[in-house]
Amino acid sequence: MKNNYPNLYISEIFLDSLDKKLEEVRSHSLLDFNNSNKRKSLDRIIDLFFIGNIYSDIEEYKIEQFRKKSLNDYKFKDVLLKKIIEEDSNKRIFEKGLKRNDCKLSNFCFFIDKNHEDCENLSQTEGKIIIGDDFLNSSFYLEQTFAAESTNKEIKQVDKIKHPCSSMLIIDQYLFEQNKIPYLIKFLEKIISPELSKPFELDILIGIEKSEKYITDKYEEILNAFSNKISLHILNDKSAFDIGKESDRFIITNYSTISIGHPFDRPTSISCNFYPSNYSKEGIITSYSMWKDKIFFAKKRIESTPEKILYNKVKWKSDDIKHSIFESV
C-alpha cells in the first residue's frame, strides 16, 4: 500500500460505467465533449485513480482470473485490476455498505454504483465525497483548487471552497483574538451540511497568552452557536507556533488544505488545494502530502500535550469523540 496517496473505494460497476464512457469518447469525434468540463472531470478522475490507493468490491476470483489472462488491449478496468494486483490492495472494506462505523474511512473518496441524486444525498449525510456511475452529470470539483487570490473577512470564496466533509482542523495562533469568532461561525454555517448524520468534528489549534476564562468564553461562543451539531476540541499551544513551523494559517477538511493569511478580520489572500481534484497527478501528490503533513503536525501536538501545563488549562473538549481526521495519518 502507498501510504502517501489518497484512499479510494471504487465499485466494480462504477469501473464498468467508466469503461463505457471511455469507449464512447474513443469511438466518436466528440469535439464538444473534449472541450467541456465533462472532459476535464473525466481526466481528473482518471488521474486520481492512477495515483490513489485502490480498494474495491471486485471479487478475489476475478483478480485471480485476470492474473492468468494475456491481454493486448486493456480496458481501463483492466489497468486498475493490474494496479490492485501490483499493490496487493484489494480489500473488502465494506460489509454493510457506507454506514460502516470505521473512522479511518473519513478521507476516502467513494465511486459507487448509485445514481447522482442518491450520491448527493449520501455525501451530505456522511460528509464524504461519493460519486455515482452517472458521474459526468456534474463536474468533479473543478473549482475547488485555486491559487492565491484576494478575499475578505467573510471569506467570499466559501461557496467555491464548500464540499462534503465531516471534519475540520483550523491552525491559527490568533484565531481567538480580535472579533473573529462571529465570522468563523458564519463560515462554518455554510460549510457544515445540515443533513450531516453525526456531529461535525472541529479541532482548533491556537497559541495565545490569555486567561482560561477568556478562551473558555470563545470556546462557548462557538459551541453555543451549533448546540449538539459539532464536536469541538481546542488546544492552546503557543510553543507550536514559537518554533516558526506554523506561522501561516490553515483551514483543513477531510479533503482540502486552505491557506489564508489573516482569516476572519481583514482583507487578505487565500488559496486552496483540494487533493481529489487537481490539475495533474503531481498536483494530487503534492496536495495530499501537504494535507497529511498539517494533520500529522497537529496530531502530534494534541497527543503530546496534557490537559494542563502547570496549573494552566490548555485543552477544551465538548466530548470524548475521537476525531476521524487524525485517524488517516
VEXMARZA-649315 format. One record per atom (N, C-alpha, C, O): z, y, x; residue in one letter. Coordinates in steps of 0.05 Angstrom, whole numbers, padded with zeros to 5 digits, always signed. Layout:
ZYXA ...
//
This chain:
+00000-00024+00017M +00000+00000+00000M +00000+00025+00017M +00013+00026+00038M -00014+00045+00009K -00016+00071+00023K +00005+00089+00010K +00000+00101-00011K +00028+00092+00023N +00050+00107+00011N +00044+00137+00009N +00057+00151-00006N +00025+00146+00025N +00020+00175+00026N -00004+00183+00008N -00016+00204+00013N -00009+00168-00012Y -00032+00174-00030Y -00023+00171-00059Y -00004+00157-00065Y -00036+00185-00078P -00028+00185-00106P -00028+00157-00118P -00044+00140-00111P -00010+00153-00137N -00008+00128-00151N -00024+00129-00177N -00021+00148-00193N -00041+00109-00182L -00058+00109-00205L -00056+00082-00220L -00054+00061-00207L -00055+00083-00246Y -00057+00059-00262Y -00084+00060-00277Y -00089+00080-00291Y -00101+00041-00273I -00128+00041-00284I -00132+00014-00299I -00131-00007-00287I -00137+00016-00325S -00142-00008-00340S -00170-00019-00335S -00188-00003-00328S -00173-00044-00339E -00200-00056-00335E -00220-00045-00355E -00243-00040-00347E -00212-00040-00380I -00231-00029-00399I -00239-00001-00392I -00262+00006-00396I -00221+00015-00381F -00229+00041-00371F -00250+00039-00350F -00270+00054-00350F -00246+00021-00331L -00266+00017-00310L -00293+00009-00321L -00314+00018-00311L -00294-00007-00341D -00319-00015-00354D -00332+00010-00367D -00357+00013-00364D -00317+00027-00379S -00328+00052-00391S -00338+00070-00369S -00359+00083-00373S -00324+00071-00347L -00333+00088-00324L -00360+00078-00313L -00378+00093-00307L -00363+00051-00311D -00388+00040-00301D -00411+00046-00320D -00433+00052-00311D -00406+00045-00346K -00427+00052-00365K -00436+00080-00362K -00460+00086-00363K -00417+00098-00358K -00424+00127-00355K -00440+00131-00329K -00459+00146-00328K -00432+00118-00307L -00446+00120-00282L -00474+00109-00284L -00493+00120-00272L -00477+00087-00299E -00504+00075-00302E -00522+00094-00318E -00545+00096-00313E -00510+00107-00338E -00525+00126-00354E -00535+00149-00337E -00557+00158-00340E -00517+00159-00320V -00524+00181-00302V -00546+00172-00283V -00565+00188-00277V -00545+00148-00272R -00565+00138-00253R -00592+00133-00266R -00612+00137-00253R -00591+00126-00291S -00616+00117-00305S -00632+00139-00317S -00655+00135-00325S -00620+00163-00319H -00634+00185-00332H -00633+00210-00315H -00615+00214-00298H -00652+00227-00319S -00652+00253-00305S -00636+00272-00323S -00648+00285-00340S -00611+00273-00318L -00593+00289-00335L -00586+00315-00321L -00564+00319-00311L -00605+00333-00321L -00601+00358-00307L -00578+00374-00318L -00562+00385-00304L -00577+00375-00345D -00555+00390-00358D -00528+00378-00351D -00509+00392-00346D -00527+00351-00350F -00502+00337-00343F -00494+00343-00314F -00471+00349-00309F -00513+00341-00296N -00507+00344-00268N -00498+00373-00261N -00484+00377-00241N -00505+00392-00278N -00496+00419-00273N -00472+00427-00290N -00466+00451-00292N -00459+00408-00302S -00438+00414-00321S -00410+00407-00310S -00408+00395-00289S -00390+00416-00326N -00363+00409-00319N -00358+00379-00322N -00340+00368-00309N -00374+00366-00339K -00371+00337-00341K -00377+00323-00315K -00364+00304-00307K -00398+00333-00301R -00405+00321-00276R -00383+00326-00255R -00375+00308-00240R -00372+00350-00255K -00350+00357-00237K -00326+00339-00242K -00313+00330-00224K -00320+00335-00268S -00298+00318-00276S -00302+00289-00266S -00284+00277-00256S -00326+00279-00270L -00332+00252-00262L -00329+00249-00232L -00318+00230-00223L -00339+00268-00217D -00337+00267-00188D -00308+00268-00178D -00300+00254-00160D -00292+00284-00191R -00264+00287-00183R -00248+00261-00190R -00231+00253-00174R -00254+00249-00212I -00241+00224-00219I -00248+00202-00199I -00231+00187-00190I -00274+00201-00191I -00282+00180-00172I -00269+00186-00145I -00260+00167-00132I -00268+00211-00136D -00254+00217-00111D -00225+00208-00112D -00215+00196-00093D -00211+00213-00135L -00184+00205-00138L -00180+00175-00136L -00162+00165-00124L -00199+00160-00149F -00198+00131-00148F -00201+00120-00120F -00188+00101-00112F -00219+00132-00104F -00223+00123-00077F -00199+00129-00059F -00193+00114-00041F -00184+00150-00065I -00161+00158-00049I -00136+00143-00057I -00120+00136-00040I -00132+00139-00083G -00106+00131-00094G -00098+00102-00089G -00114+00085-00082G -00072+00097-00093N -00061+00070-00094N -00067+00060-00122N -00058+00071-00142N -00083+00038-00123I -00092+00029-00149I -00074+00007-00160I -00069-00013-00146I -00065+00011-00184Y -00051-00010-00200Y -00068-00016-00224Y -00082+00003-00234Y -00068-00040-00234S -00086-00046-00256S -00076-00070-00272S -00058-00085-00263S -00088-00073-00296D -00082-00097-00312D -00103-00119-00308D -00103-00138-00323D -00120-00116-00288I -00141-00136-00283I -00127-00162-00275I -00110-00163-00258I -00135-00184-00289E -00122-00210-00284E -00127-00220-00256E -00149-00215-00245E -00108-00234-00245E -00110-00244-00218E -00133-00263-00214E -00146-00264-00193E -00139-00279-00235Y -00161-00298-00232Y -00188-00284-00229Y -00206-00294-00215Y -00191-00260-00241K -00215-00245-00237K -00217-00234-00208K -00239-00233-00197K -00194-00227-00197I -00194-00218-00169I -00203-00242-00152I -00219-00238-00133I -00193-00265-00157E -00200-00289-00141E -00230-00295-00144E -00243-00303-00125E -00240-00293-00169Q -00269-00298-00173Q -00285-00278-00157Q -00306-00285-00145Q -00276-00253-00157F -00291-00233-00143F -00292-00238-00113F -00312-00233-00099F -00270-00249-00102R -00269-00255-00073R -00292-00273-00065R -00302-00272-00043R -00300-00291-00083K -00319-00312-00077K -00348-00303-00082K -00367-00317-00075K -00351-00280-00094K -00378-00270-00101K -00391-00257-00077K -00379-00246-00060K -00417-00260-00076S -00433-00246-00057S -00451-00227-00072S -00472-00235-00083S -00443-00202-00073L -00457-00182-00090L -00472-00162-00073L -00461-00151-00054L -00497-00158-00079N -00514-00139-00064N -00513-00112-00077N -00516-00091-00064N -00509-00111-00103D -00510-00086-00118D -00483-00082-00132D -00480-00090-00156D -00464-00070-00119Y -00438-00066-00130Y -00438-00046-00152Y -00451-00025-00150Y -00424-00052-00174K -00417-00031-00193K -00392-00018-00183K -00378-00028-00165K -00385+00005-00195F -00362+00019-00187F -00337+00002-00191F -00319+00002-00174F -00336-00013-00213K -00313-00031-00218K -00311-00051-00195K -00288-00057-00186K -00333-00061-00185D -00332-00080-00163D -00321-00067-00138D -00306-00080-00123D -00328-00042-00133V -00318-00028-00110V -00288-00025-00112V -00273-00028-00092V -00278-00018-00136L -00249-00016-00140L -00235-00043-00137L -00213-00044-00126L -00247-00064-00146L -00236-00091-00142L -00234-00097-00112L -00214-00108-00103L -00254-00091-00098K -00254-00095-00069K -00231-00079-00056K -00217-00089-00038K -00227-00055-00065K -00206-00038-00055K -00178-00050-00061K -00161-00050-00044K -00175-00060-00086I -00150-00073-00093I -00144-00097-00076I -00122-00101-00067I -00165-00113-00070I -00161-00136-00053I -00153-00128-00025I -00135-00140-00014I -00167-00108-00014E -00161-00100+00013E -00133-00089+00016E -00120-00092+00037E -00124-00075-00005E -00097-00063-00003E -00075-00080-00014E -00051-00074-00012E -00083-00103-00027D -00064-00121-00039D -00045-00105-00058D -00021-00109-00057D -00057-00089-00074S -00041-00071-00091S -00044-00077-00121S -00037-00061-00138S -00053-00101-00127N -00056-00108-00156N -00030-00116-00167N -00021-00139-00163N -00016-00099-00181K +00010-00105-00193K +00009-00100-00223K -00001-00080-00232K +00019-00119-00237R +00021-00116-00266R +00045-00098-00273R +00067-00109-00278R +00042-00072-00272I +00065-00055-00274I +00074-00050-00303I +00096-00039-00307I +00059-00059-00322F +00067-00055-00350F +00071-00083-00363F +00053-00100-00362F +00093-00086-00375E +00098-00109-00392E +00099-00101-00422E +00092-00116-00440E +00107-00076-00426K +00110-00066-00453K +00096-00039-00457K +00104-00022-00473K +00074-00035-00442G +00058-00011-00445G +00071+00013-00433G +00088+00011-00415G +00063+00037-00442L +00071+00062-00430L +00100+00069-00435L +00110+00088-00423L +00113+00055-00452K +00141+00061-00457K +00160+00049-00437K +00185+00052-00439K +00150+00033-00418R +00167+00020-00399R +00185+00041-00385R +00175+00062-00376R +00211+00035-00384N +00230+00054-00372N +00232+00049-00342N +00250+00035-00333N +00214+00061-00328D +00214+00059-00298D +00209+00087-00287D +00187+00097-00288D +00230+00099-00275C +00228+00126-00267C +00208+00130-00244C +00198+00152-00240C +00202+00109-00230K +00183+00111-00208K +00154+00115-00218K +00136+00120-00202K +00150+00114-00244L +00123+00119-00254L +00119+00148-00261L +00098+00155-00272L +00138+00166-00254S +00136+00193-00264S +00112+00208-00252S +00102+00227-00265S +00102+00200-00228N +00080+00215-00216N +00054+00199-00218N +00035+00206-00205N +00053+00178-00234F +00029+00163-00237F +00009+00179-00255F +00017+00193-00272F -00017+00175-00249C -00038+00183-00268C -00048+00157-00281C -00053+00137-00268C -00052+00158-00307F -00059+00134-00322F -00087+00138-00334F -00094+00158-00346F -00104+00117-00330F -00131+00116-00341F -00133+00091-00357F -00134+00069-00346F -00132+00094-00384I -00128+00071-00401I -00149+00070-00423I -00165+00088-00427I -00148+00048-00439D -00167+00043-00460D -00157+00053-00487D -00152+00037-00505D -00153+00079-00489K -00147+00092-00514K -00165+00116-00517K -00177+00125-00498K -00167+00126-00542N -00185+00149-00546N -00172+00175-00537N -00148+00176-00530N -00188+00196-00536H -00179+00222-00526H -00154+00232-00541H -00135+00241-00528H -00155+00231-00567E -00133+00242-00583E -00107+00227-00578E -00086+00239-00575E -00109+00200-00577D -00084+00184-00571D -00073+00191-00544D -00049+00192-00540D -00091+00194-00524C -00081+00200-00497C -00069+00228-00495C -00049+00232-00481C -00080+00247-00510E -00069+00274-00510E -00040+00273-00522E -00022+00286-00511E -00037+00258-00543N -00011+00255-00556N +00009+00241-00537N +00032+00250-00534N +00000+00220-00524L +00017+00206-00504L +00025+00224-00481L +00047+00224-00471L +00005+00240-00472S +00011+00258-00449S +00033+00278-00456S +00050+00283-00439S +00033+00288-00481Q +00053+00307-00489Q +00080+00295-00493Q +00101+00307-00487Q +00081+00270-00503T +00107+00257-00508T +00119+00245-00482T +00143+00244-00479T +00101+00236-00464E +00111+00223-00440E +00112+00241-00416E +00125+00235-00396E +00099+00265-00417G +00099+00283-00395G +00084+00272-00371G +00092+00276-00348G +00062+00258-00376K +00046+00246-00355K +00016+00250-00361K +00008+00255-00383K +00000+00249-00340I -00029+00252-00343I -00039+00225-00352I -00038+00205-00338I -00051+00224-00376I -00061+00200-00388I -00089+00205-00398I -00093+00221-00416I -00108+00191-00387I -00136+00196-00393I -00148+00171-00406I -00143+00149-00398I -00164+00175-00428G -00175+00153-00443G -00203+00147-00435G -00215+00160-00418G -00214+00126-00448D -00241+00116-00440D -00263+00135-00449D -00286+00132-00439D -00258+00154-00466D -00277+00175-00472D -00270+00200-00456D -00268+00222-00467D -00266+00195-00430F -00254+00215-00412F -00270+00240-00408F -00259+00260-00398F -00296+00240-00414L -00312+00263-00410L -00313+00282-00434L -00328+00301-00434L -00296+00276-00454N -00295+00294-00477N -00281+00320-00470N -00283+00340-00485N -00266+00320-00448S -00254+00345-00438S -00255+00345-00408S -00256+00323-00396S -00253+00368-00395S -00255+00369-00366S -00229+00358-00354S -00208+00359-00366S -00232+00348-00330F -00209+00335-00316F -00195+00356-00299F -00197+00356-00274F -00180+00374-00312Y -00162+00393-00299Y -00177+00408-00277Y -00166+00411-00254Y -00200+00419-00283L -00217+00432-00263L -00205+00459-00254L -00211+00468-00232L -00189+00471-00271E -00179+00498-00264E -00152+00499-00251E -00143+00520-00242E -00138+00476-00250Q -00110+00476-00241Q -00107+00482-00212Q -00087+00495-00204Q -00126+00474-00195T -00124+00481-00166T -00138+00507-00161T -00162+00510-00168T -00124+00527-00150F -00137+00552-00144F -00124+00565-00120F -00100+00561-00115F -00140+00580-00105A -00130+00595-00081A -00113+00619-00090A -00112+00625-00113A -00102+00632-00070A -00083+00655-00076A -00097+00677-00092A -00119+00685-00085A -00083+00685-00112E -00093+00708-00128E -00068+00723-00138E -00046+00713-00137E -00073+00747-00148S -00050+00764-00156S -00039+00755-00183S -00053+00744-00200S -00013+00759-00186T +00000+00752-00212T +00022+00773-00217T +00026+00791-00202T +00035+00770-00240N +00056+00788-00248N +00082+00773-00252N +00083+00748-00248N +00103+00787-00261K +00129+00773-00264K +00129+00753-00287K +00146+00735-00288K +00110+00756-00306E +00108+00736-00327E +00091+00711-00318E +00090+00692-00333E +00079+00713-00295I +00060+00692-00285I +00038+00689-00305I +00038+00670-00321I +00019+00707-00304K -00003+00707-00323K -00021+00683-00322K -00036+00678-00340K -00019+00667-00300Q -00035+00643-00297Q -00022+00619-00311Q -00032+00596-00307Q -00001+00622-00326V +00014+00600-00336V -00003+00580-00352V +00000+00556-00351V -00022+00591-00368D -00039+00573-00384D -00058+00557-00366D -00065+00534-00373D -00066+00568-00343K -00083+00554-00325K -00067+00533-00310K -00077+00511-00303K -00042+00539-00304I -00024+00521-00289I -00015+00497-00307I -00012+00475-00297I -00012+00502-00332K +00001+00483-00350K -00014+00456-00350K -00038+00455-00351K +00002+00435-00350H -00009+00408-00351H +00014+00389-00360H +00037+00397-00359H +00009+00365-00369P +00030+00347-00377P +00049+00342-00353P +00040+00334-00332P +00075+00346-00357C +00094+00339-00337C +00121+00335-00350C +00126+00344-00372C +00139+00321-00336S +00166+00316-00346S +00187+00325-00327S +00211+00323-00333S +00179+00336-00303S +00199+00344-00283S +00189+00369-00269S +00165+00374-00267S +00208+00385-00259M +00201+00408-00243M +00223+00413-00222M +00246+00410-00228M +00214+00420-00198L +00232+00428-00177L +00224+00457-00169L +00201+00462-00163L +00244+00475-00169I +00239+00502-00160I +00255+00507-00134I +00279+00503-00134I +00241+00515-00113I +00253+00522-00088I +00250+00552-00084I +00228+00562-00078I +00272+00567-00087D +00271+00596-00086D +00299+00606-00080D +00317+00605-00097D +00303+00615-00055Q +00330+00623-00047Q +00342+00644-00065Q +00366+00643-00070Q +00326+00662-00076Y +00337+00685-00090Y +00331+00685-00120Y +00331+00705-00134Y +00325+00661-00131L +00318+00659-00159L +00340+00670-00178L +00333+00680-00199L +00365+00668-00170F +00387+00676-00187F +00395+00705-00182F +00415+00715-00193F +00380+00720-00166E +00385+00748-00162E +00366+00765-00179E +00347+00754-00190E +00372+00791-00181Q +00356+00808-00198Q +00357+00798-00227Q +00376+00785-00235Q +00337+00805-00243N +00337+00797-00271N +00314+00777-00276N +00297+00782-00293N +00315+00755-00261K +00292+00736-00262K +00294+00716-00284K +00274+00706-00293K +00318+00709-00292I +00322+00686-00309I +00307+00688-00336I +00295+00668-00345I +00307+00711-00349P +00292+00713-00375P +00262+00707-00371P +00250+00695-00389P +00251+00714-00348Y +00223+00709-00344Y +00218+00679-00336Y +00198+00668-00343Y +00238+00668-00322L +00237+00639-00317L +00237+00623-00343L +00222+00604-00346L +00255+00632-00361I +00257+00617-00387I +00231+00619-00402I +00222+00599-00414I +00218+00642-00403K +00193+00645-00417K +00171+00628-00405K +00155+00616-00419K +00171+00626-00378F +00152+00608-00364F +00157+00579-00372F +00138+00565-00378F +00182+00571-00371L +00188+00543-00378L +00181+00536-00407L +00172+00514-00413L +00185+00555-00425E +00178+00551-00453E +00149+00544-00457E +00142+00529-00475E +00132+00555-00439K +00103+00550-00441K +00096+00524-00427K +00076+00511-00434K +00111+00516-00407I +00105+00492-00391I +00115+00466-00405I +00101+00446-00406I +00139+00467-00417I +00152+00443-00428I +00140+00437-00455I +00139+00454-00473I +00130+00412-00458S +00119+00404-00483S +00140+00401-00504S +00161+00388-00499S +00137+00413-00528P +00157+00409-00549P +00158+00381-00560P +00178+00373-00573P +00138+00365-00553E +00137+00337-00562E +00149+00318-00542E +00150+00294-00547E +00158+00328-00519L +00169+00310-00498L +00191+00292-00509L +00209+00302-00522L +00189+00266-00504S +00207+00247-00516S +00235+00245-00503S +00252+00231-00513S +00238+00259-00480K +00264+00258-00466K +00269+00285-00454K +00250+00302-00452K +00293+00291-00445P +00298+00317-00433P +00280+00323-00409P +00276+00305-00393P +00270+00347-00408F +00255+00356-00385F +00274+00359-00361F +00295+00372-00364F +00266+00348-00338E +00284+00348-00315E +00278+00372-00297E +00256+00374-00286E +00297+00389-00294L +00293+00414-00278L +00314+00415-00255L +00338+00415-00260L +00304+00416-00231D +00320+00420-00207D +00314+00447-00195D +00291+00454-00192D +00335+00461-00187I +00332+00487-00175I +00348+00488-00149I +00372+00482-00149I +00334+00495-00127L +00347+00498-00101L +00348+00527-00094L +00327+00540-00089L +00372+00539-00093I +00376+00567-00085I +00393+00569-00060I +00403+00548-00051I +00397+00593-00050G +00414+00596-00027G +00425+00624-00025G +00416+00640-00009G +00445+00630-00042I +00456+00658-00043I +00486+00658-00039I +00500+00638-00045I +00496+00681-00030E +00525+00684-00026E +00535+00699-00051E +00540+00723-00050E +00540+00684-00072K +00550+00695-00097K +00574+00678-00106K +00577+00656-00097K +00590+00689-00124S +00613+00675-00134S +00605+00651-00151S +00583+00650-00162S +00623+00633-00154E +00619+00610-00171E +00613+00619-00200E +00596+00607-00214E +00628+00639-00209K +00624+00649-00237K +00596+00660-00240K +00583+00656-00260K +00587+00675-00220Y +00560+00688-00222Y +00539+00666-00225Y +00521+00668-00243Y +00540+00645-00209I +00519+00624-00210I +00523+00608-00236I +00503+00600-00249I +00548+00604-00244T +00552+00589-00270T +00541+00604-00293T +00529+00592-00311T +00543+00630-00293D +00531+00647-00315D +00501+00643-00316D +00490+00641-00338D +00488+00644-00293K +00459+00640-00292K +00451+00612-00301K +00432+00608-00316K +00466+00592-00292Y +00462+00564-00299Y +00464+00561-00330Y +00447+00548-00342Y +00484+00573-00341E +00489+00570-00370E +00468+00586-00386E +00460+00578-00408E +00458+00608-00375E +00437+00623-00388E +00412+00605-00392E +00399+00606-00413E +00404+00590-00371I +00381+00572-00373I +00387+00550-00392I +00371+00543-00409I +00410+00538-00389L +00417+00514-00405L +00419+00521-00434L +00409+00506-00451L +00430+00544-00441N +00433+00552-00469N +00406+00558-00482N +00403+00556-00506N +00387+00566-00466A +00360+00572-00477A +00346+00547-00487A +00328+00549-00503A +00354+00524-00476F +00339+00499-00483F +00357+00478-00495F +00347+00456-00502F +00382+00483-00498S +00401+00465-00510S +00399+00438-00496S +00401+00436-00472S +00394+00416-00512N +00393+00389-00500N +00365+00381-00493N +00360+00357-00488N +00347+00400-00491K +00319+00394-00485K +00314+00392-00455K +00292+00383-00447K +00333+00401-00438I +00329+00398-00409I +00353+00385-00396I +00376+00386-00407I +00348+00373-00374S +00369+00363-00356S +00368+00381-00331S +00349+00380-00316S +00389+00397-00327L +00389+00418-00307L +00408+00412-00284L +00432+00408-00288L +00397+00411-00260H +00412+00407-00236H +00407+00430-00216H +00383+00436-00211H +00428+00442-00205I +00425+00464-00187I +00440+00459-00161I +00462+00449-00162I +00428+00466-00139L +00441+00465-00113L +00439+00492-00100L +00418+00503-00097L +00462+00503-00093N +00464+00528-00078N +00469+00521-00048N +00491+00515-00041N +00448+00522-00032D +00449+00512-00005D +00436+00533+00014D +00412+00530+00020D +00451+00552+00022K +00440+00574+00038K +00429+00563+00065K +00410+00574+00076K +00442+00542+00076S +00433+00532+00102S +00405+00520+00101S +00392+00519+00121S +00396+00511+00077A +00369+00501+00074A +00348+00522+00080A +00326+00516+00089A +00355+00547+00075F +00337+00569+00079F +00342+00583+00106F +00324+00596+00117F +00366+00580+00117D +00372+00593+00143D +00354+00581+00165D +00348+00595+00184D +00346+00556+00162I +00330+00543+00183I +00301+00553+00182I +00286+00546+00200I +00294+00569+00162G +00268+00581+00161G +00246+00563+00150G +00223+00572+00147G +00252+00538+00143K +00232+00520+00134K +00221+00527+00107K +00198+00524+00101K +00239+00538+00090E +00231+00544+00062E +00233+00574+00056E +00246+00581+00037E +00220+00590+00072S +00221+00619+00067S +00203+00626+00043S +00208+00646+00030S +00183+00610+00037D +00166+00615+00014D +00179+00602-00011D +00198+00587-00009D +00169+00610-00034R +00179+00600-00059R +00159+00580-00071R +00135+00584-00069R +00170+00558-00082F +00152+00538-00093F +00162+00529-00120F +00186+00526-00125F +00143+00523-00138I +00148+00511-00164I +00132+00485-00163I +00108+00485-00161I +00146+00462-00166I +00134+00436-00162I +00138+00419-00187I +00160+00416-00196I +00116+00408-00197T +00118+00390-00220T +00111+00361-00211T +00109+00356-00187T +00109+00343-00230N +00101+00316-00224N +00075+00315-00208N +00070+00296-00193N +00058+00335-00212Y +00031+00333-00202Y +00021+00358-00186Y +00000+00357-00174Y +00037+00379-00184S +00026+00403-00172S +00047+00417-00154S +00071+00414-00158S +00037+00432-00134T +00054+00449-00118T +00044+00478-00121T +00021+00484-00112T +00060+00494-00132I +00053+00522-00137I +00068+00539-00117I +00093+00539-00115I +00053+00554-00101S +00065+00572-00081S +00064+00601-00092S +00043+00610-00101S +00087+00614-00092I +00088+00641-00104I +00107+00659-00087I +00129+00651-00081I +00097+00682-00081G +00112+00700-00063G +00139+00709-00072G +00159+00704-00059G +00140+00722-00096H +00165+00733-00107H +00164+00729-00137H +00157+00747-00152H +00171+00705-00146P +00167+00699-00175P +00187+00714-00193P +00210+00719-00186P +00177+00721-00217F +00193+00730-00240F +00206+00757-00237F +00224+00764-00253F +00197+00773-00217D +00209+00800-00217D +00190+00822-00207D +00198+00846-00207D +00165+00815-00199R +00148+00836-00189R +00119+00825-00186R +00115+00801-00187R +00099+00843-00183P +00072+00834-00177P +00073+00819-00150P +00086+00828-00131P +00059+00797-00148T +00059+00781-00124T +00034+00764-00123T +00015+00768-00139T +00032+00745-00105S +00009+00726-00104S +00018+00698-00111S +00041+00691-00108S -00001+00683-00121I +00004+00655-00129I -00020+00638-00123I -00042+00646-00125I -00014+00613-00115S -00035+00593-00112S -00025+00566-00122S +00000+00562-00124S -00043+00548-00128C -00034+00523-00140C -00051+00500-00128C -00076+00501-00127C -00038+00479-00119N -00050+00455-00110N -00043+00433-00130N -00020+00423-00130N -00062+00425-00146F -00058+00404-00166F -00072+00379-00155F -00096+00376-00156F -00056+00360-00144Y -00068+00339-00127Y -00086+00319-00142Y -00104+00309-00130Y -00082+00313-00168P -00100+00294-00180P -00129+00304-00183P -00148+00287-00182P -00133+00329-00185S -00160+00341-00188S -00164+00363-00168S -00154+00385-00172S -00177+00356-00146N -00181+00375-00125N -00210+00376-00117N -00226+00361-00127N -00217+00394-00099Y -00245+00399-00093Y -00258+00377-00077Y -00282+00375-00076Y -00242+00361-00063S -00252+00340-00046S -00231+00318-00042S -00208+00322-00049S -00239+00296-00029K -00220+00275-00022K -00199+00286-00003K -00175+00281-00005K -00208+00302+00016E -00190+00314+00035E -00170+00333+00021E -00146+00334+00029E -00180+00347+00001G -00162+00365-00015G -00141+00349-00029G -00118+00358-00031G -00148+00326-00040I -00128+00309-00053I -00107+00300-00034I -00083+00302-00040I -00115+00291-00010I -00096+00281+00010I -00078+00303+00019I -00053+00300+00021I -00089+00327+00025T -00073+00349+00034T -00053+00358+00013T -00030+00363+00019T -00062+00361-00012S -00045+00369-00034S -00022+00350-00039S +00000+00358-00043S -00029+00324-00038Y -00008+00304-00043Y +00012+00303-00021Y +00036+00300-00026Y +00003+00306+00004S +00021+00307+00027S +00040+00331+00025S +00064+00328+00030S +00030+00354+00018M +00046+00378+00014M +00067+00373-00008M +00090+00380-00005M +00058+00362-00030W +00075+00356-00053W +00098+00338-00045W +00122+00344-00051W +00092+00316-00030K +00113+00298-00022K +00133+00311-00002K +00157+00306-00004K +00122+00327+00016D +00139+00340+00036D +00160+00358+00023D +00184+00357+00031D +00152+00374+00003K +00170+00392-00010K +00192+00376-00025K +00216+00383-00025K +00184+00355-00039I +00203+00339-00055I +00222+00325-00036I +00246+00323-00041I +00212+00314-00014F +00229+00299+00005F +00249+00318+00017F +00272+00311+00021F +00240+00343+00024F +00259+00363+00035F +00282+00368+00016F +00305+00367+00024F +00276+00373-00010A +00296+00379-00030A +00314+00355-00034A +00339+00357-00037A +00302+00331-00035K +00318+00307-00040K +00338+00303-00018K +00361+00296-00024K +00331+00307+00007K +00349+00304+00029K +00372+00323+00027K +00396+00316+00032K +00366+00349+00020R +00387+00369+00018R +00406+00362-00005R +00431+00364-00002R +00395+00353-00027I +00412+00346-00050I +00430+00322-00044I +00454+00322-00050I +00418+00301-00032E +00434+00277-00027E +00455+00280-00006E +00475+00267-00006E +00449+00298+00013S +00468+00301+00036S +00489+00323+00031S +00507+00327+00048S +00488+00336+00009T +00507+00358+00003T +00528+00349-00017T +00520+00339-00038T +00554+00353-00011P +00574+00345-00031P +00576+00365-00054P +00562+00385-00054P +00592+00358-00074E +00595+00376-00097E +00607+00403-00089E +00601+00424-00100E +00625+00402-00069K +00638+00426-00060K +00638+00426-00029K +00640+00405-00016K +00635+00450-00018I +00638+00454+00011I +00663+00471+00015I +00664+00494+00006I +00683+00459+00029L +00709+00471+00029L +00719+00473+00000L +00722+00452-00013L +00724+00496-00010Y +00733+00498-00038Y +00711+00511-00056Y +00717+00518-00079Y +00687+00513-00045N +00666+00527-00060N +00647+00507-00073N +00636+00489-00060N +00643+00510-00099K +00625+00493-00114K +00596+00500-00106K +00589+00524-00105K +00580+00480-00100V +00552+00485-00093V +00533+00469-00110V +00508+00473-00108V +00543+00452-00128K +00525+00437-00146K +00533+00441-00175K +00557+00441-00182K +00514+00445-00192W +00518+00446-00221W +00499+00426-00234W +00475+00426-00228W +00510+00409-00252K +00494+00389-00265K +00501+00387-00294K +00525+00385-00301K +00481+00387-00312S +00487+00385-00340S +00491+00356-00349S +00501+00350-00371S +00485+00337-00331D +00488+00309-00337D +00485+00293-00311D +00482+00304-00290D +00486+00267-00313D +00483+00249-00290D +00456+00235-00290D +00453+00214-00277D +00437+00245-00304I +00410+00233-00304I +00398+00234-00276I +00400+00254-00262I +00387+00212-00268K +00374+00210-00242K +00345+00221-00245K +00329+00208-00258K +00340+00244-00233H +00314+00257-00238H +00291+00242-00224H +00292+00236-00200H +00271+00237-00240S +00250+00218-00232S +00231+00229-00210S +00219+00214-00196S +00230+00256-00208I +00211+00267-00188I +00219+00259-00160I +00202+00258-00142I +00244+00253-00155F +00253+00245-00129F +00250+00215-00123F +00253+00206-00100F +00243+00200-00144E +00241+00171-00140E +00214+00163-00128E +00210+00140-00122E +00196+00182-00126S +00169+00176-00115S +00168+00180-00085S +00147+00175-00073S +00190+00190-00072V +00189+00194-00043V +00213+00180-00030V +00216+00181-00006V 
//
